[in-house]
Amino acid sequence: MARFRYARDPLCLVTCTLYALNHWVLAGVLPGPFWRGHFDDLWFIPAALPPMLWLERRLGLRNHDRPPDWAEILLHLVVWSVAAEVVAPAVFAHKVRDWWDLSSYAAGAVVAAGWWWPLIA
């Protein structure tokens, strides 16, 4: 089994590129709320999970370098969803709860699991 490359994982690199492209180009050009809100949310898990797992590995909270499994993906999906859609709006006045974001996070998690699953199976 190949070692997980964390932030150098191809899925992470592509999704970070898509996020930057959308943030600085597409959201200002393409019409519709999807490009200004949900497109970035769709790629949140595949872009943010690898660096988070790298940090966990460095802190000794993760004891292997395998790609993330369903349990790790689901744990981070739940924690980040609660942080973004429950805690942040309660703490910051400019943050708004958008429950549709949860479906975007979940869809991105499914894409990520589909990408990483063959690497760990």
QUIRA-V633825 format. One line per field, one symbol per residue. ss: DSSP state (a for helix, b for strand, c for the rest). phi: phi as a letter, one per 40 degrees, with the letter a starting at -180 (. if undefined). psi: psi as a letter, one per 30 degrees, with the letter a starting at -180 (. if undefined). A space follows every 50 residues. Layout:
ss: ???
phi: ???
psi: ???
This chain:
ss: cccccaaacaaaaaaaaaaaaaaaaaaaacccaaaaaaaaaacaaaaaaa aaaaaaaacccccccccccaaaaaaaaaaaaaaaaaaaaaacccccccca aaaaaaaaaaaaaaaaaaaac
phi: .ccccfcccdcccccccccccccbbcccbcchcdccbccccdcccccccd cccccccccgcbbabcdccdccccdcdcccccccbbcdcccbcccbcbcc dcccdcccccccccccdccbc
psi: klkkgbfgkeeeeeeeeeeeeeefdeffeklkfeffdfeeeegeefefee eeeeeeeefgfkglhllkaeeeeeeeeeeeeeeefeeeffekffkkkjff eeeeeeeeeeeeeeefefff.
